[in-house]
Amino acid sequence: MLGRKTQIIAGILAGLALTAACTSAPDPGPAAGNDQKTSAAPVPATLDLGPKDGSNDVAPGEPVTAVASGSTLSEVTLAAADGTSVPGETDAAKQRWNSSKPLEYRTKYTLTARSVGADGNPVTRTSTFTTATAKAQAYPSVIPLDGETTGVGMPITIKFSAPVADKAAAEKMLTVTSDKPATGAWRWFGDDEVHYRTKEYWPAYSTVTLDIKIAGRALGNGVFGKADRKIGFKTGPSIISKVSDKEKQMRTYQDGELVLTSPVSLGKPSARSVSGTMLIMTVQSPYTMDSSTYGVPTDSPGGYRTTVKYALRLTNSGQFLHSAPWSVRQQGRTNTSHGCLNVSVENARWFYENSHRGDVVVVTDTGADLKPGDGWTDWRFSWDEWRKKV
């Protein structure tokens, strides 16, 4: 007969065996040779072409595309009716092809694309379309010039050679980038001119790029872009001059530091200088000041024709910052000029040697205001005003 201890041990072992027998084992899956495999049906191969077959009035600058789904492109051709081929590029996955050259106007083209699906079956699609006829082509002239170094107040000005009706579309074709953060926006002045201005002045010593992508693209009312352009310019130091007619002193700050104080004689009561934020438009020496350019004959009372050194234009109407050795005694005391900002030869030379187009000159307290469009007057707007669409 087993002892009680032996019976307990035997009971425990039996329980363990029962527990092991009740434990579920992983499902081994189908037995070898039992064919229960499932496979997804191959994705049908498709080809989408743009423009669609039969399209008319296609903008020649819009890309022609072939896009494969469930397949890879094996061949794409785009050719005019006379057989002239148009080049294009295929992406690394061989699923998208884009034309890489603008098309001709008023021309019929045929796009043919071929692809092969995962099932090995070929797919071929064709689209025949005709490009638009241009009523006019707009060429963009730009200020500043490519490679120019400008002042921090310089706006970008684009003058189109034909009117732009679809301004919203045109703005999407204009891209401005800067290596230093600078918030900016476009504003139109009529149908053929648009300016880009920053919220604050440009950061000093920045690199700015304007990319114009309008070639062959619709600008509204049958006008298309004539050419793409890419313009790069840099800003120099921040040079901002401030002059008050009350003080008759002009203080010039370079990168925030006061570098020059110039006694100044402004316009006499009969020919007041204008107040406002102006930008240097040209830097010249010598320059002939001629009253007949704004309607006063040189041989009439108040007329003049004088050649000066170191002249910097501030307005279209003829307000300059320039040397005036004849009025040094009046500079800082009384106003004797015909509207210009007269300074000594030495101080004018400093501006001539250090200034760029787009440097800022702020004049106050003269009693006459800068008129819209009399020079580069973009800074007469507040930022909220600038952003309003006109």
Residue pairs with C-beta under 8 A, 6 or more apart in sequence:
2 10
30 36
42 70
42 117
42 118
42 119
43 69
43 70
43 117
43 118
44 70
44 117
45 68
45 69
45 70
45 71
45 115
45 116
45 117
45 118
45 119
45 121
45 123
46 68
46 69
46 70
46 71
46 123
47 66
47 67
47 68
47 69
47 71
47 113
47 115
47 123
47 124
47 125
48 65
48 66
48 67
48 69
48 125
49 65
49 66
49 67
49 111
49 113
49 125
49 126
49 127
50 64
50 65
50 66
50 67
50 127
51 58
51 62
51 64
51 127
51 129
52 127
52 129
53 126
53 127
53 128
53 129
54 128
54 129
55 127
55 129
55 130
56 129
56 130
56 132
57 130
57 131
57 132
57 133
58 103
58 129
58 130
58 131
58 132
59 131
59 132
59 216
59 217
59 218
59 224
60 102
60 103
60 104
60 105
60 107
60 131
60 132
60 216
60 224
61 102
61 103
61 213
61 214
61 215
61 216
61 217
61 224
61 225
62 216
62 217
63 98
63 99
64 78
64 86
64 88
64 98
64 99
64 103
64 109
64 111
65 96
65 97
65 98
65 99
66 73
66 76
66 96
66 97
66 111
66 113
66 125
67 95
67 96
67 97
68 94
68 95
68 96
68 113
68 115
68 123
69 95
70 117
70 118
71 95
71 115
71 116
71 117
71 118
71 123
72 93
72 94
72 95
72 115
72 116
73 90
73 94
73 95
73 96
73 97
73 113
73 114
73 115
74 114
74 115
74 116
74 122
75 112
75 113
75 114
76 88
76 90
76 97
76 111
76 112
76 113
76 114
77 85
77 111
77 112
78 85
78 86
78 88
78 99
78 109
78 110
78 111
78 112
79 85
79 86
79 109
79 110
80 86
80 103
80 104
80 107
80 108
80 109
81 107
81 108
81 109
81 110
86 99
86 101
86 103
86 109
87 99
87 100
87 101
88 97
88 98
88 99
88 100
89 97
89 98
89 100
90 96
90 97
91 97
97 113
102 215
102 216
103 109
103 131
103 216
104 131
105 131
105 132
105 133
105 134
105 216
105 224
106 130
106 131
106 132
106 133
107 130
107 131
108 128
108 129
108 130
109 128
109 129
109 130
109 131
110 126
110 127
110 128
111 126
111 127
111 128
111 129
112 124
112 125
112 126
113 124
113 125
113 126
114 122
114 123
114 124
115 122
115 123
116 122
116 123
117 123
132 218
132 222
132 224
133 222
134 222
134 223
134 224
135 221
135 222
135 223
136 162
136 222
136 223
136 224
137 161
137 162
137 223
137 224
137 225
137 226
138 160
138 161
138 162
138 163
138 164
138 192
138 214
138 219
138 223
138 224
138 225
138 226
139 160
139 161
139 226
139 227
140 158
140 159
140 160
140 161
140 212
140 214
140 225
140 226
140 227
140 229
141 158
141 159
141 160
141 161
142 156
142 157
142 158
142 159
142 210
142 212
142 229
142 231
143 156
143 157
144 150
144 154
144 156
144 231
144 233
144 357
144 358
145 231
145 233
146 230
146 231
146 232
146 233
147 232
147 233
148 233
148 234
148 357
149 233
149 234
149 235
149 236
149 356
150 202
150 233
150 234
150 235
150 236
150 356
150 357
150 358
151 235
151 236
151 238
151 239
151 279
151 280
151 355
151 356
151 357
151 358
151 359
151 360
152 201
152 202
152 203
152 204
152 235
152 236
152 238
152 239
152 240
152 358
152 359
152 360
153 201
153 202
153 240
153 277
153 279
153 358
153 359
153 360
153 376
153 379
154 202
154 233
154 235
154 279
154 356
154 357
154 358
154 376
155 195
155 196
155 197
155 358
155 376
155 378
156 176
156 195
156 196
156 197
156 208
156 210
156 231
157 193
157 194
157 195
157 376
158 174
158 193
158 194
158 195
158 196
158 212
159 192
159 193
160 192
160 193
160 194
160 219
161 192
161 226
162 192
162 219
162 223
163 191
163 192
163 221
163 223
164 170
164 191
164 192
164 194
164 219
164 220
164 223
165 191
165 219
165 220
165 221
165 223
166 218
166 219
166 220
166 221
167 188
167 191
167 194
167 220
169 217
169 218
169 219
169 220
170 194
170 214
170 219
170 220
171 186
171 194
173 212
173 213
173 214
173 217
173 225
174 186
174 194
174 196
174 210
174 211
174 212
174 213
175 210
175 211
175 213
176 184
176 196
176 208
176 209
176 210
176 211
177 208
177 209
177 211
178 202
178 203
178 206
178 207
178 208
178 209
179 206
179 207
179 208
180 202
180 203
180 205
180 206
181 203
182 198
182 199
182 200
182 202
182 203
182 206
182 208
183 198
183 199
183 200
184 196
184 197
184 198
184 199
185 196
185 197
185 199
185 386
185 387
186 194
186 195
186 196
187 194
187 195
187 197
187 378
187 381
187 386
187 387
187 390
188 194
188 195
188 389
188 390
189 195
189 373
195 378
196 210
197 378
197 379
197 381
197 386
199 383
201 238
201 240
201 360
202 208
202 235
203 235
204 235
204 236
204 237
204 238
204 255
205 234
205 235
205 236
205 237
206 234
206 235
207 232
207 233
207 234
208 232
208 233
208 234
208 235
209 230
209 231
209 232
210 229
210 230
210 231
210 232
211 230
212 225
212 228
212 229
212 230
212 231
213 228
214 224
214 225
214 226
214 227
214 228
215 225
215 226
215 227
215 228
216 224
216 225
217 224
217 225
218 224
219 225
235 358
236 356
237 254
237 255
238 253
238 254
238 255
238 256
239 252
239 253
239 254
239 354
239 355
239 356
239 359
239 360
240 252
240 253
240 359
240 360
240 361
240 362
241 250
241 251
241 252
241 253
241 321
241 359
241 360
241 361
241 362
242 250
242 251
242 252
242 253
242 362
242 364
243 249
243 250
243 251
243 264
243 266
243 341
243 361
243 362
243 363
243 364
244 363
244 364
244 365
245 266
245 273
245 275
245 335
245 363
245 364
245 365
245 366
245 367
246 365
248 263
248 264
248 265
248 266
248 331
248 332
248 333
248 334
248 335
249 261
249 262
249 263
249 264
249 332
250 260
250 261
250 262
250 263
250 264
250 341
250 343
251 258
251 260
251 261
251 262
252 258
252 259
252 260
252 261
252 262
252 350
252 351
253 259
254 354
260 347
260 350
262 331
262 343
262 344
262 347
263 331
263 332
263 333
263 343
263 344
264 331
264 332
264 341
264 342
264 343
265 324
265 327
265 330
265 331
265 332
265 333
265 334
265 335
265 336
265 337
265 341
265 342
266 272
266 273
266 335
266 337
266 339
266 340
266 341
266 342
266 363
266 366
267 273
267 335
267 337
267 338
267 339
267 340
267 366
267 368
268 335
268 336
268 337
268 338
269 335
270 302
271 302
271 337
271 338
271 339
272 335
272 339
272 366
272 367
272 368
273 319
273 335
273 337
273 339
273 340
273 341
273 363
273 366
273 368
274 315
274 319
274 339
274 363
274 366
274 368
274 369
274 370
274 371
274 374
275 363
275 364
275 365
275 366
275 367
275 368
275 369
275 370
276 362
276 363
276 369
276 370
276 377
276 379
276 380
277 360
277 361
277 362
277 370
277 377
277 379
277 380
278 314
278 315
278 319
278 360
278 361
278 362
278 363
278 370
278 375
278 376
278 377
279 314
279 357
279 358
279 359
279 360
279 361
279 375
279 376
279 378
279 379
280 312
280 313
280 314
280 321
280 355
280 356
280 357
280 358
280 359
280 361
281 312
281 313
281 314
281 315
281 316
281 357
281 375
281 376
282 311
282 312
282 313
282 357
283 311
283 312
283 351
283 352
283 355
283 356
283 357
284 311
284 312
284 313
285 309
285 310
285 311
285 352
286 307
286 308
286 309
286 311
287 307
287 308
287 309
287 311
287 320
287 322
288 305
288 306
288 307
288 308
289 304
289 305
289 306
289 307
289 308
289 311
289 318
289 320
289 322
289 338
289 340
290 298
290 304
290 305
291 297
291 298
291 300
291 302
291 303
291 304
291 305
291 338
292 298
292 303
292 305
293 318
294 317
294 318
296 302
296 303
297 303
298 304
298 305
302 338
304 338
308 322
308 323
308 324
309 322
309 323
309 345
309 348
309 349
309 352
310 322
310 323
310 345
310 348
310 349
310 351
310 352
311 320
311 321
311 322
311 323
311 348
312 320
312 321
312 322
312 351
312 352
312 355
313 319
313 320
313 375
314 320
314 321
314 341
314 361
314 375
315 370
315 374
315 375
316 373
316 374
316 375
317 371
317 374
317 375
318 339
318 340
319 339
319 340
319 341
319 375
320 340
320 341
321 340
321 341
321 343
321 348
321 351
321 361
322 340
322 341
322 342
322 343
322 348
323 342
323 343
323 344
323 345
323 347
323 348
323 349
324 331
324 337
324 340
324 342
324 343
324 344
325 344
325 345
327 336
327 337
327 342
328 344
330 336
330 342
331 342
331 343
331 344
336 342
341 361
341 363
343 351
358 376
360 379
370 377
370 380
371 377
372 380
378 386
